[in-house]
Amino acid sequence: MRIRATVAAVSGALALSALAVPAAQADGPGDGNPTKSSAAERFGTSSAKSSAKSTARVAAAAAPTVSSVKVNAGKNVVLGTTAAKTFAVSLTASHPSGIADAYIDLWHGTDVEDGLDGYLPPNEDVATCTAISATTSSCKLTITAEPGYEGNVYANFLAGTWKVSAGVLANDGEMFWDDYYKTHKVQRLSKLTVNASPEPVTKGKTLTVTGKLSRANWETGSYSGLPSGQSVALQFRKSGTSTYTNVKGIKTAAGGALKTTVTAATDGYHRFKYAGITSTPPATAAGDFVDVK
């Protein structure tokens, strides 16, 4: 964990006030050079807490403690082709003087000060903090992620692991700020289809099962097939039962195409199931019923 104690230098030249940059308007779409809020800008620079003389004090043990940082209730943020998604973020913080404000964002890149290429700031200027005790509060914010060139998730390479910044302002002006507090996944929505034929089929004959694995393309606003070599399981559920079992594993061909054969034995449902990867969530096709004569 890296805690940025010198507030005025937390994000260097990348700093831009979250108060002035709503989530949907942050710089970045198309230029790969978004700007990110710093602790000084989020919590203000007018008091001693942001001066160079306060460095030792801010770095001292009196800084707020932070725990239970949650993004989207712990679930991955999954985006389709066009629809924006607003999700909750929260943290718990403690300090002897109590908690005044909190901050959480998601950012993508090699380093917060050099190489930032994606930024998801909070929608609110101030967090909603509810006191649990005189020293501890639970603070909540929301973040909106919008796919597409005009949005803040503007390119496919942004799919995958993002860093999470967490900041807290105590009532006495002490601050905590960590641009590398944890990580969270932002993924491209996946879709999976299946078709088993012929229908009906004679018992003992060959049944061909085809389908396609695709995912949201944030750059084109459509769905495109995943690269070949993705592992997908063919599953079967016998008519009258409720549980699918694995039949075989296969790999996607070019464009996400799927094709395999099985021997028809009894009435039931065939489907494909995909476990997902870092950039792409799991997907399960709806079962396709085949009548076996």
C-alpha positions as CSV (number, residue, x, y, z in Angstrom):
1,M,0.0,0.0,0.0
2,R,1.3,3.4,-0.9
3,I,-0.1,6.3,1.2
4,R,0.4,9.8,-0.3
5,A,1.2,11.9,2.8
6,T,2.4,15.1,1.2
7,V,-1.0,16.3,0.1
8,A,0.0,19.0,-2.4
9,A,2.1,16.4,-4.3
10,V,-0.3,13.5,-4.3
11,S,-1.1,13.5,-8.0
12,G,1.3,16.2,-9.3
13,A,0.5,17.6,-12.7
14,L,-2.4,15.1,-13.1
15,A,-4.4,16.9,-10.4
16,L,-7.8,18.4,-11.4
17,S,-10.5,19.2,-9.0
18,A,-13.3,16.6,-8.7
19,L,-15.6,19.4,-7.7
20,A,-15.2,20.9,-11.2
21,V,-15.2,17.7,-13.3
22,P,-18.4,15.6,-13.3
23,A,-17.9,11.9,-14.1
24,A,-19.3,12.2,-17.6
25,Q,-17.2,15.2,-18.5
26,A,-13.7,14.3,-17.3
27,D,-11.0,14.7,-19.9
28,G,-9.9,11.6,-21.7
29,P,-12.3,10.2,-24.3
30,G,-10.3,9.7,-27.4
31,D,-7.1,11.4,-26.1
32,G,-5.9,8.8,-23.6
33,N,-4.9,11.6,-21.2
34,P,-7.5,12.0,-18.5
35,T,-6.9,14.1,-15.4
36,K,-7.4,13.0,-11.8
37,S,-8.3,14.7,-8.6
38,S,-5.8,15.0,-5.8
39,A,-6.3,15.1,-2.0
40,A,-5.6,18.8,-1.9
41,E,-8.2,19.6,-4.5
42,R,-10.9,17.2,-3.1
43,F,-10.5,18.4,0.5
44,G,-9.4,22.0,-0.1
45,T,-6.0,23.8,0.1
46,S,-6.9,26.8,2.3
47,S,-5.9,25.4,5.7
48,A,-2.6,24.2,7.1
49,K,-3.5,20.6,6.2
50,S,-2.3,21.2,2.7
51,S,0.8,23.3,3.3
52,A,4.4,22.0,3.0
53,K,4.8,22.7,6.7
54,S,2.1,20.2,7.5
55,T,3.9,17.2,5.9
56,A,5.2,15.7,9.1
57,R,1.8,16.1,10.8
58,V,-0.2,14.6,7.9
59,A,2.2,11.6,7.9
60,A,1.9,11.1,11.6
61,A,-0.1,8.4,13.3
62,A,-3.0,10.8,13.8
63,A,-4.1,10.3,10.2
64,P,-7.5,8.7,9.8
65,T,-7.7,4.9,9.5
66,V,-9.7,3.4,6.6
67,S,-11.3,0.0,6.2
68,S,-14.0,-1.8,4.3
69,V,-13.6,0.0,1.0
70,K,-16.2,-1.5,-1.3
71,V,-16.9,-0.9,-5.0
72,N,-20.2,-2.0,-6.6
73,A,-20.9,-4.2,-3.5
74,G,-17.8,-6.3,-4.4
75,K,-19.1,-7.2,-7.9
76,N,-17.2,-6.5,-11.1
77,V,-18.4,-3.4,-13.0
78,V,-19.7,-4.8,-16.3
79,L,-20.6,-2.5,-19.2
80,G,-22.4,-3.2,-22.4
81,T,-22.0,-1.1,-25.6
82,T,-23.8,2.2,-24.8
83,A,-25.7,2.2,-21.4
84,A,-24.0,4.1,-18.6
85,K,-23.9,2.3,-15.2
86,T,-24.0,4.1,-11.9
87,F,-22.7,2.1,-8.9
88,A,-22.1,2.7,-5.2
89,V,-18.8,2.9,-3.5
90,S,-18.2,3.1,0.2
91,L,-15.7,3.0,3.0
92,T,-15.5,3.0,6.8
93,A,-13.1,5.5,8.5
94,S,-12.1,6.4,12.0
95,H,-10.3,9.3,13.7
96,P,-10.4,10.7,17.2
97,S,-12.0,13.9,15.9
98,G,-14.5,12.2,13.8
99,I,-14.9,12.0,10.0
100,A,-15.9,15.0,7.8
101,D,-15.6,13.7,4.2
102,A,-14.4,10.8,2.1
103,Y,-13.4,10.1,-1.5
104,I,-13.2,7.1,-3.8
105,D,-12.3,6.8,-7.5
106,L,-11.2,4.2,-10.0
107,W,-8.3,4.8,-12.3
108,H,-6.5,2.9,-15.0
109,G,-2.9,3.2,-16.1
110,T,0.7,2.3,-15.2
111,D,1.0,5.1,-12.6
112,V,-1.2,7.8,-11.2
113,E,1.4,10.5,-11.9
114,D,2.6,9.3,-15.3
115,G,0.6,7.0,-17.5
116,L,-3.0,7.6,-16.4
117,D,-5.3,6.6,-19.3
118,G,-8.7,6.1,-17.5
119,Y,-10.5,7.8,-14.7
120,L,-13.9,7.2,-13.0
121,P,-14.5,10.0,-10.4
122,P,-17.3,10.1,-7.9
123,N,-20.5,12.0,-8.8
124,E,-20.8,13.8,-5.5
125,D,-18.8,16.8,-4.3
126,V,-19.1,15.5,-0.7
127,A,-19.6,12.0,0.5
128,T,-22.6,11.0,2.6
129,C,-21.0,10.0,5.9
130,T,-23.1,8.4,8.6
131,A,-21.7,8.2,12.1
132,I,-21.3,4.8,13.6
133,S,-19.8,6.3,16.8
134,A,-18.1,9.5,17.8
135,T,-15.0,8.5,16.0
136,T,-16.1,6.2,13.2
137,S,-18.3,6.8,10.1
138,S,-19.5,4.9,7.1
139,C,-19.2,7.1,4.0
140,K,-20.9,6.5,0.6
141,L,-20.6,7.9,-2.9
142,T,-21.6,6.9,-6.4
143,I,-19.6,6.6,-9.7
144,T,-20.9,6.5,-13.2
145,A,-19.1,4.6,-15.9
146,E,-20.1,5.2,-19.5
147,P,-18.8,3.1,-22.4
148,G,-18.1,4.6,-25.8
149,Y,-15.9,7.3,-27.3
150,E,-17.8,10.1,-25.7
151,G,-17.9,8.3,-22.3
152,N,-15.2,7.8,-19.7
153,V,-14.6,4.2,-20.6
154,Y,-13.8,5.0,-24.2
155,A,-11.6,2.1,-25.5
156,N,-11.5,-1.7,-25.2
157,F,-8.0,-1.8,-23.7
158,L,-9.5,-0.3,-20.6
159,A,-11.2,-3.5,-19.8
160,G,-9.6,-5.4,-16.9
161,T,-8.1,-4.3,-13.6
162,W,-8.4,-0.7,-12.4
163,K,-6.8,0.8,-9.3
164,V,-9.0,2.3,-6.5
165,S,-8.1,5.5,-4.7
166,A,-9.4,6.1,-1.2
167,G,-9.3,9.3,0.8
168,V,-10.6,10.6,4.1
169,L,-10.8,14.0,5.8
170,A,-11.1,14.1,9.6
171,N,-12.9,16.9,11.4
172,D,-9.6,18.3,12.6
173,G,-8.1,18.5,9.1
174,E,-6.0,15.3,9.2
175,M,-6.1,13.3,6.0
176,F,-5.6,9.9,4.6
177,W,-5.0,9.4,0.8
178,D,-4.0,6.3,-1.0
179,D,-4.1,6.1,-4.8
180,Y,-3.3,2.3,-4.7
181,Y,-5.6,1.2,-1.9
182,K,-7.0,-1.8,-3.8
183,T,-8.0,-3.0,-7.4
184,H,-11.3,-3.7,-9.0
185,K,-12.4,-5.1,-12.4
186,V,-14.2,-3.2,-15.1
187,Q,-15.3,-5.6,-17.8
188,R,-16.9,-5.8,-21.3
189,L,-20.3,-7.5,-21.2
190,S,-20.3,-11.0,-22.8
191,K,-23.0,-12.9,-24.6
192,L,-23.2,-16.6,-25.5
193,T,-25.6,-18.3,-27.9
194,V,-26.4,-22.0,-28.7
195,N,-28.2,-24.0,-31.3
196,A,-28.5,-27.8,-31.4
197,S,-29.7,-29.5,-34.6
198,P,-31.3,-31.4,-36.2
199,E,-34.5,-31.0,-34.2
200,P,-36.0,-33.6,-33.6
201,V,-33.2,-36.1,-33.8
202,T,-33.2,-39.9,-33.9
203,K,-31.7,-41.6,-30.8
204,G,-28.1,-42.6,-31.5
205,K,-27.6,-40.1,-34.3
206,T,-25.2,-37.2,-34.3
207,L,-26.3,-33.9,-32.9
208,T,-24.4,-30.7,-33.9
209,V,-24.2,-27.9,-31.4
210,T,-23.1,-24.5,-32.6
211,G,-23.0,-21.0,-31.0
212,K,-21.0,-17.8,-30.6
213,L,-19.2,-16.1,-27.8
214,S,-19.2,-12.3,-28.2
215,R,-18.6,-9.2,-26.0
216,A,-19.2,-5.5,-26.0
217,N,-16.9,-3.4,-28.2
218,W,-16.7,0.0,-26.5
219,E,-15.1,1.5,-29.6
220,T,-17.8,0.5,-32.2
221,G,-20.9,0.3,-30.0
222,S,-21.6,-3.3,-31.1
223,Y,-20.8,-6.8,-30.1
224,S,-17.8,-8.7,-31.6
225,G,-16.5,-12.2,-31.2
226,L,-13.8,-13.0,-28.7
227,P,-10.4,-14.2,-30.0
228,S,-10.1,-17.9,-30.8
229,G,-8.9,-20.3,-28.1
230,Q,-11.4,-19.3,-25.4
231,S,-12.4,-22.3,-23.2
232,V,-16.2,-23.0,-23.2
233,A,-18.0,-26.0,-21.7
234,L,-20.9,-27.8,-23.4
235,Q,-23.5,-28.8,-20.8
236,F,-26.6,-30.9,-20.9
237,R,-29.8,-31.1,-18.7
238,K,-32.0,-34.1,-19.1
239,S,-35.7,-33.3,-19.6
240,G,-37.5,-33.3,-16.2
241,T,-34.4,-32.4,-14.2
242,S,-33.0,-29.1,-13.0
243,T,-29.2,-29.6,-13.1
244,Y,-26.8,-29.2,-16.0
245,T,-23.7,-31.4,-16.2
246,N,-20.6,-30.9,-18.3
247,V,-20.4,-32.9,-21.5
248,K,-17.2,-31.7,-22.9
249,G,-14.9,-28.7,-23.2
250,I,-14.2,-27.0,-26.5
251,K,-12.4,-23.9,-27.8
252,T,-13.7,-21.0,-29.7
253,A,-12.7,-20.6,-33.3
254,A,-12.2,-17.3,-35.1
255,G,-14.8,-14.6,-34.3
256,G,-15.9,-16.5,-31.2
257,A,-17.6,-19.3,-33.2
258,L,-18.4,-22.6,-31.4
259,K,-19.1,-26.0,-32.9
260,T,-19.1,-29.5,-31.6
261,T,-21.0,-32.8,-31.9
262,V,-22.6,-35.2,-29.5
263,T,-24.6,-38.4,-29.8
264,A,-28.3,-38.0,-29.1
265,A,-29.4,-40.1,-26.2
266,T,-32.5,-38.6,-24.5
267,D,-34.7,-35.5,-24.6
268,G,-33.1,-32.5,-23.0
269,Y,-31.4,-29.1,-23.1
270,H,-28.0,-28.2,-24.4
271,R,-26.1,-25.0,-23.6
272,F,-22.6,-23.5,-23.6
273,K,-21.1,-21.9,-20.5
274,Y,-18.1,-19.6,-20.3
275,A,-16.0,-19.0,-17.2
276,G,-14.8,-15.5,-18.2
277,I,-11.4,-13.8,-18.1
278,T,-10.0,-10.6,-16.6
279,S,-11.5,-8.3,-19.2
280,T,-14.7,-10.3,-19.8
281,P,-17.3,-11.7,-17.4
282,P,-18.8,-15.2,-17.4
283,A,-21.7,-16.0,-19.7
284,T,-24.2,-18.8,-20.0
285,A,-26.4,-19.5,-23.0
286,A,-30.1,-20.3,-22.6
287,G,-30.6,-24.0,-23.0
288,D,-31.8,-25.3,-26.4
289,F,-34.3,-28.2,-26.1
290,V,-33.9,-31.2,-28.5
291,D,-36.6,-33.9,-28.8
292,V,-34.9,-37.3,-29.2
293,K,-37.1,-39.8,-31.0
